[in-house]
Structure formats: C-alpha cells, structure tokens
Amino acid sequence: MAFSININGSERSVDVDRDTPLLWVLRDVLGLTGTKFGCGIALCGACTVHIDGTAVRSCITTIDSIGDSKVTTIEAIGATPVGARIQKAWLDHEVAQCGYCQSGQIMSASALLAETPEPTDGDIDDAMGGNICRCGTYVRIREAIKLAAQVNGG
C-alpha cells in the first residue's frame, strides 16, 4: 500500500503494509538509520522520533497512523533551535559513551525542552524515564539538558 509521509520536512512516498512500524520504514525503506532498534516494545527509547513535536516510539507506531503528521528524526533535529542546543550540550558534557541510545535520548530531551524550556529535575526524570542507557550516562544526560535549558535563558 502506498503512503505519503512528511519526514524531516520532505514528502516521501513509501509502499509498505499498513501495519509496518515507522522504525522499519525509516531504517529499511528510507535509509534513515540514525533511529535505532532497541527492544521493539517501546520500553528502551532507542527508536524515539518526533511526530508533530511529540516524542514517540517508532517501533510501535504504524505507518498508517501517521497521516498528515510531521515526523522528525535524529537526522534533522539539529536544524531546530532546541535540537541544536541539546546536541551542543551533549558534546560539551561528553554524554555519549557507546552511543547506541543517544539518538533516542536526544530526541526525548529535545521534545522536553521544546515543551518545558525550564525543566525541573522531576520534569527531566519524567521525560527521560523511558530512555535506557546501558552505559549509565544518566548524570551527564541531566547536566546536558540543564545546560541546554540555561543557554535558552532558563
């Protein structure tokens, strides 16, 4: 079945089954491999993308549920002001260790700051709670989010 979806500001056409997870459309059909497969059941956060600015797990989001929504992936998040601040803060705090979970972490953090420019520790915990980092860089993640919020004047 043919679907037209807006990915990173461009209309793309894909021919896939209607229940195909967005993750596999991004990675296997469109070649956007920055979004990672982790658990396949929305528990780890590695597959996080934005749909109309909201962080969602692409492993359980079917292509037929996208409709006219705008999808943003890690490949384009740096073009947004919040995404650019988060990516810079990630580098400044040397957040990444193995790096596998980092695209999902950055997508969740960007959605948080877009919605809550001055997050509390509780806000950060709530927004990032579904993103697992096997390397345990949680302290650096929190510091990077706070830095990105301060750069915004928060």
C-alpha positions as CSV (number, residue, x, y, z in Angstrom):
1,M,0.0,0.0,0.0
2,A,1.3,3.5,-0.8
3,F,1.7,6.1,1.9
4,S,2.9,9.7,1.6
5,I,4.6,10.9,4.8
6,N,6.4,14.1,5.8
7,I,9.8,13.1,7.1
8,N,12.2,15.9,8.1
9,G,10.3,18.4,6.1
10,S,10.2,16.4,2.9
11,E,7.2,14.5,1.5
12,R,8.3,10.9,0.9
13,S,6.3,8.1,-0.7
14,V,6.6,4.5,0.6
15,D,5.0,1.3,-0.5
16,V,4.6,-0.9,2.6
17,D,2.0,-2.8,4.5
18,R,-0.2,-0.5,6.6
19,D,0.9,-2.1,9.9
20,T,4.6,-1.7,9.2
21,P,6.3,0.1,12.1
22,L,7.6,3.6,11.4
23,L,11.0,2.4,12.6
24,W,11.4,0.0,9.7
25,V,10.1,2.4,7.2
26,L,12.7,4.9,8.4
27,R,15.6,2.5,8.5
28,D,14.9,-0.1,5.8
29,V,12.9,1.8,3.2
30,L,14.2,5.4,3.5
31,G,17.7,4.6,4.7
32,L,17.5,6.9,7.8
33,T,19.5,4.7,10.1
34,G,20.0,7.2,12.9
35,T,16.9,5.9,14.6
36,K,17.9,2.7,16.4
37,F,16.1,-0.6,17.1
38,G,16.4,-1.5,20.8
39,C,13.7,-3.6,22.2
40,G,10.8,-3.5,19.8
41,I,8.2,-3.0,22.5
42,A,8.6,0.7,23.3
43,L,10.5,0.2,26.6
44,C,14.0,1.4,25.9
45,G,13.6,4.6,23.9
46,A,16.3,3.9,21.3
47,C,13.7,4.4,18.5
48,T,12.4,7.7,19.6
49,V,11.3,10.2,16.9
50,H,9.1,13.3,17.0
51,I,5.6,13.2,15.5
52,D,4.3,16.8,15.4
53,G,6.9,17.7,18.0
54,T,5.9,14.9,20.5
55,A,8.4,12.2,21.3
56,V,7.1,8.8,20.3
57,R,8.5,5.3,20.0
58,S,8.7,4.4,16.3
59,C,8.9,0.7,16.9
60,I,5.2,0.5,17.9
61,T,3.9,3.4,15.7
62,T,2.4,2.0,12.5
63,I,2.8,3.8,9.2
64,D,-0.9,4.0,8.7
65,S,-1.3,6.0,12.0
66,I,1.0,8.9,10.7
67,G,-1.5,10.5,8.3
68,D,-0.6,14.2,7.7
69,S,1.7,14.5,10.8
70,K,5.2,15.7,10.5
71,V,7.9,13.2,11.5
72,T,11.3,14.5,12.7
73,T,14.2,12.1,13.1
74,I,17.7,12.5,14.6
75,E,19.0,13.3,11.2
76,A,17.1,16.6,11.3
77,I,16.7,17.5,14.9
78,G,19.9,19.7,14.8
79,A,18.2,22.0,12.4
80,T,15.8,23.1,15.1
81,P,16.9,25.6,17.8
82,V,16.2,23.3,20.7
83,G,17.8,20.3,18.9
84,A,20.9,22.2,18.1
85,R,21.2,23.3,21.8
86,I,20.7,19.8,23.0
87,Q,23.3,18.4,20.6
88,K,25.9,21.0,21.6
89,A,25.2,20.3,25.3
90,W,25.6,16.6,24.7
91,L,29.1,17.3,23.2
92,D,30.0,19.8,25.9
93,H,29.2,17.2,28.6
94,E,30.6,14.2,26.7
95,V,27.3,12.4,27.3
96,A,27.8,9.6,24.7
97,Q,29.7,6.6,25.8
98,C,28.9,3.7,23.4
99,G,26.4,6.0,21.7
100,Y,23.7,3.4,20.8
101,C,20.9,5.0,22.8
102,Q,21.9,8.6,22.2
103,S,19.7,9.4,19.2
104,G,16.6,8.4,21.2
105,Q,17.9,10.3,24.3
106,I,18.5,13.4,22.2
107,M,15.0,13.2,20.7
108,S,13.4,12.8,24.1
109,A,15.4,15.7,25.6
110,S,14.6,17.9,22.6
111,A,10.9,17.3,23.0
112,L,11.2,18.0,26.7
113,L,12.8,21.4,26.2
114,A,10.5,22.4,23.4
115,E,7.5,21.9,25.7
116,T,9.2,22.8,29.0
117,P,12.0,25.3,28.5
118,E,13.0,25.4,32.2
119,P,12.6,21.8,33.3
120,T,12.9,20.8,36.9
121,D,14.7,17.6,37.9
122,G,11.2,15.9,38.1
123,D,10.4,17.1,34.6
124,I,13.7,15.7,33.3
125,D,13.1,12.4,35.2
126,D,9.6,12.1,33.7
127,A,10.6,12.9,30.1
128,M,13.7,10.7,30.1
129,G,12.4,7.9,32.3
130,G,11.6,5.7,29.3
131,N,15.1,6.0,27.7
132,I,17.5,3.4,28.9
133,C,21.3,3.9,28.7
134,R,23.2,0.7,29.3
135,C,26.4,2.7,29.9
136,G,24.7,4.6,32.7
137,T,25.4,8.2,31.5
138,Y,22.3,9.5,33.2
139,V,24.1,12.1,35.3
140,R,25.7,13.6,32.2
141,I,22.3,13.5,30.4
142,R,20.7,15.5,33.1
143,E,23.6,18.0,33.1
144,A,23.4,18.4,29.4
145,I,19.7,19.0,29.5
146,K,20.1,21.7,32.2
147,L,22.9,23.3,30.2
148,A,20.7,23.4,27.1
149,A,17.9,25.0,29.2
150,Q,20.3,27.6,30.5
151,V,21.5,28.5,27.0
152,N,17.9,29.3,26.3
153,G,17.9,31.7,29.2
154,G,16.2,29.3,31.6
